[in-house]
C-alpha cells in the first residue's frame, strides 16, 4: 500500500497525482490522508467549539477528497481509500505508514513559511518514517525517461540500488548510477590532504561502482544502466543530475555519516535542492 499525505496545497495535490501513478505502476492500493488536531475528533469538546470542530472535519474531508480526485484523474483504475488522521501531521503520517510500502508527501505545505525550500512535514517524515519516503516538488516536470541513484558503496546502499532498479524497471526508464569522488581526503591527523595519485583513485572508483551494480544488473537485465563517476561534492553532483531525472534515489544514511543523525547529510541536502521527486530509501545508520 502507498500512503500520500495531503493538506490542500498545490504540492500536496502534486504528491497525490504522483502517488496515483506510482500505485498503478506497482499494482497496489493508495490511501489519501489528511491530519487534523486531536481535539477535533473528541466527543467531549466544549459546546462553544462543536461548530468549529465540525467545520474543520468537513473542511478536512474536502481536502482529502480533492487528493482522491487528483489521484483518480491520473489513474482511474487505481483502488483509492481515504482517511482523516488525528494529531500532528508528522507523527500522524509516521504512524499511518507503519504498514505501508511507501509514504508520499509534497515538498511544501500551506503552513510553510515563504522562502523555505522544504516544509517541516516533509523533513519530519523523511527522517522518521518506518518505510521509504518520496517527496514530490510542487512544480511538476514532463517525463524524462531516467531514474538517478547515488551510489556510495556502503553495504546499506544495496537497498537504495534495488529500489532504484525496481523503479526504473516499472517505468521502462533508464537508470543513471552516480558515484562521486574528490581529490582530497582526511589524514590521520585531521588535516585535509590531496590524494597521492588521482588517476589511480578514479579507476578505483569506477571499479567500485561496477562491483556495486553487478547483482542488481542480473536481477533487472531489462534496465539500461549508465555508469557515471564524477569528481566533486555529492550534493552538487546529484542536484545537477536531478535536473534531467524523473526520480532521484538516495539513502537515508550514507557511508561515513555520524551516528545519531536523523538523516544523512546528502539526503538532507537533496530534500532541499533536488529538482525532481526524491526517494529517500530507509537504510540503517552505519
C-alpha positions in Angstrom: 0.0 0.0 0.0 1.0 3.6 -0.7 0.0 6.4 1.6 0.0 10.0 0.5 -0.4 13.0 2.8 -2.3 16.0 1.5 -3.1 19.4 3.1 -4.9 21.4 0.4 -1.7 22.8 -1.1 -0.6 22.5 -4.7 2.4 20.5 -3.6 0.0 18.1 -1.8 -2.1 17.7 -4.9 1.0 17.0 -7.0 2.0 14.4 -4.4 -1.4 12.8 -4.7 -1.1 12.7 -8.5 2.4 11.2 -8.3 1.2 8.6 -5.8 -1.7 7.6 -8.0 0.7 6.9 -10.9 3.1 5.0 -8.6 0.3 2.9 -7.2 -0.8 2.0 -10.7 2.8 1.0 -11.7 3.1 -1.2 -8.6 -0.4 -2.6 -8.7 -1.1 -1.7 -5.1 -3.9 0.4 -3.4 -3.5 4.0 -2.4 -4.7 5.7 0.7 -5.0 9.5 0.8 -4.8 11.0 4.3 -5.1 14.4 6.0 -4.3 15.2 9.6 -6.3 17.4 12.0 -5.8 18.3 15.7 -6.9 15.5 18.0 -9.4 17.7 19.8 -11.5 18.0 16.6 -12.4 14.3 17.0 -13.2 14.2 20.7 -16.9 13.9 21.7 -16.2 15.8 24.9 -15.3 19.0 23.1 -16.8 22.2 24.6 -20.2 23.2 23.2 -18.7 26.5 22.0 -16.2 24.6 20.0 -18.6 22.0 18.5 -19.3 24.0 15.3 -15.6 24.8 14.8 -14.8 21.1 15.2 -17.5 20.1 12.7 -16.3 22.8 10.2 -12.7 21.5 10.5 -13.8 17.9 9.9 -15.9 18.9 6.9 -13.1 21.0 5.5 -10.6 18.2 6.1 -12.9 15.8 4.2 -13.0 18.3 1.3 -9.2 18.4 1.3 -8.7 14.6 1.4 -11.4 14.1 -1.4 -9.6 16.6 -3.6 -6.5 14.4 -3.2 -8.5 11.3 -4.1 -9.9 13.0 -7.2 -6.4 14.1 -8.3 -5.1 10.5 -7.9 -8.1 9.1 -9.9 -7.6 11.7 -12.6 -4.1 10.3 -13.1 -5.1 6.7 -12.9 -8.8 6.0 -12.8 -8.4 2.2 -12.2 -6.3 2.6 -9.0 -8.0 1.5 -5.8 -8.1 4.6 -3.6 -9.2 4.9 0.0 -9.0 7.9 2.3 -8.9 8.8 6.0 -8.7 11.8 8.4 -5.9 11.4 10.9 -5.8 12.8 14.4 -2.7 14.6 15.7 0.3 16.5 14.5 0.8 15.8 10.7 4.3 14.5 11.1 3.5 12.0 13.9 0.2 11.0 12.3 1.7 10.3 9.0 4.6 8.3 10.5 2.1 6.2 12.5 -0.1 5.7 9.4 2.9 4.5 7.4 3.6 1.6 9.8 2.1 -0.9 7.4 2.8 1.0 4.2 5.4 0.2 1.4 5.8 3.9 0.6 4.9 7.3 2.0 4.5 10.2 -0.3 4.3 13.9 0.6 4.7 17.3 -1.1 7.8 19.4 -0.5 5.7 22.4 0.7 2.6 22.7 2.8 0.1 25.5 3.4 1.8 26.1 6.8 5.3 26.7 5.3 7.0 30.0 5.5 7.6 31.9 2.3 11.1 31.3 1.1 11.7 28.0 2.8 12.9 25.3 0.4 11.3 22.4 2.3 8.2 22.1 4.5 8.5 20.8 8.1 6.2 17.9 7.4 8.3 16.6 4.5 11.5 16.9 6.5 10.0 15.3 9.6 8.6 12.2 7.9 11.7 11.7 5.7 13.8 11.4 8.8 11.4 9.2 10.9 9.0 7.2 8.7 9.3 3.4 9.0 9.1 3.0 5.2 10.6 4.6 2.2 9.5 8.2 1.5 9.1 10.1 -1.7 9.0 14.0 -1.6 7.3 15.5 -4.6 8.0 19.0 -5.8 5.2 21.5 -6.2 6.2 22.2 -9.9 5.7 19.1 -12.0 8.0 18.4 -14.9 7.5 16.4 -18.1 8.7 12.7 -18.1 12.4 12.4 -19.0 12.8 8.6 -19.0 15.6 8.4 -16.4 16.0 7.5 -12.8 19.1 8.7 -11.0 20.6 6.9 -8.0 23.5 8.0 -5.8 25.9 5.1 -5.1 28.2 5.3 -2.1 29.4 1.7 -2.0 28.2 1.0 1.6 26.6 -2.3 2.4 23.4 -0.4 3.3 23.4 1.1 -0.2 22.2 -2.2 -1.7 18.7 -1.4 -0.7 19.0 2.0 -2.4 20.2 0.4 -5.6 17.4 -2.2 -5.5 14.8 0.5 -5.1 16.2 2.5 -8.0 16.5 -0.5 -10.3 12.9 -1.5 -9.5 11.6 2.0 -10.1 13.4 2.2 -13.5 12.0 -1.2 -14.5 8.5 -0.2 -13.6 8.7 3.0 -15.7 10.6 1.5 -18.6 13.2 4.1 -17.9 17.0 4.2 -18.0 19.0 4.3 -14.7 21.9 6.6 -14.2 24.1 5.3 -11.3 26.3 8.2 -10.0 29.3 7.8 -7.8 31.1 10.9 -6.6 34.7 11.3 -5.5 37.1 14.1 -4.9 40.9 14.9 -4.9 41.1 15.4 -1.2 41.0 13.2 1.8 41.3 13.4 5.6 44.7 12.5 7.1 45.1 10.6 10.3 45.9 13.9 12.0 42.7 15.5 10.9 44.1 17.7 8.1 42.8 17.8 4.5 45.5 16.5 2.1 45.5 15.7 -1.7 45.2 12.2 -3.0 48.6 10.7 -3.9 47.5 9.6 -7.4 44.1 11.0 -8.7 44.2 8.9 -11.8 44.5 5.7 -9.9 41.8 6.8 -7.5 39.4 7.5 -10.3 40.0 4.0 -11.7 39.3 2.6 -8.3 36.0 4.5 -8.1 35.0 3.2 -11.5 35.7 -0.4 -10.4 33.8 0.1 -7.1 30.8 1.4 -9.0 30.8 -1.5 -11.4 31.0 -4.0 -8.5 28.1 -2.4 -6.6 25.9 -2.8 -9.7 26.7 -6.4 -10.7 24.0 -8.3 -8.7 21.3 -5.7 -9.4 22.0 -5.8 -13.2 21.5 -9.6 -13.0 18.1 -9.2 -11.3 17.0 -6.4 -13.7 18.5 -7.2 -17.1 15.8 -5.1 -18.8 17.1 -1.8 -17.2 19.6 0.1 -19.3 22.3 1.5 -16.9 24.5 4.5 -17.4 27.5 4.5 -15.0 28.8 7.9 -14.1 31.9 8.6 -11.9 32.2 12.3 -11.2 34.7 14.4 -9.3 33.0 16.9 -6.9 30.8 17.3 -4.0 28.0 14.7 -3.8 25.2 17.2 -3.1 26.2 19.4 -6.1 26.6 16.5 -8.5 23.3 14.9 -7.5 21.4 18.2 -7.7 22.6 18.7 -11.3 21.8 15.1 -12.2 18.3 15.5 -10.8 17.6 18.3 -13.3 17.2 15.6 -16.0 15.6 12.9 -14.0 12.1 11.6 -13.2 13.2 10.4 -9.8 16.3 10.8 -7.7 17.0 8.0 -5.2 19.3 8.3 -2.2 19.6 6.5 1.1 18.5 7.9 4.4 22.1 7.4 5.7 25.2 7.1 3.7 28.7 5.7 4.5 30.6 7.8 6.9 27.6 9.5 8.5 27.7 10.3 12.2 25.6 8.1 14.4 22.7 10.0 15.8 21.8 12.0 12.7 18.2 11.6 11.8 19.1 11.9 8.1 22.4 11.8 6.4 24.0 15.0 5.1 23.4 14.1 1.4 19.8 13.1 1.8 19.2 16.3 3.8 20.8 18.4 1.1 18.7 16.7 -1.6 15.5 17.2 0.3 16.1 20.9 -0.1 17.7 21.1 -3.5 16.6 18.1 -5.7 14.9 19.3 -8.9 12.7 16.2 -9.3 10.8 13.9 -6.9 13.1 12.5 -4.3 13.0 9.0 -2.9 14.7 8.6 0.5 15.2 4.8 1.0 15.2 3.6 4.6 18.7 2.4 5.5 20.2 1.7 8.9 22.8 4.0 10.4 26.3 2.7 10.0 
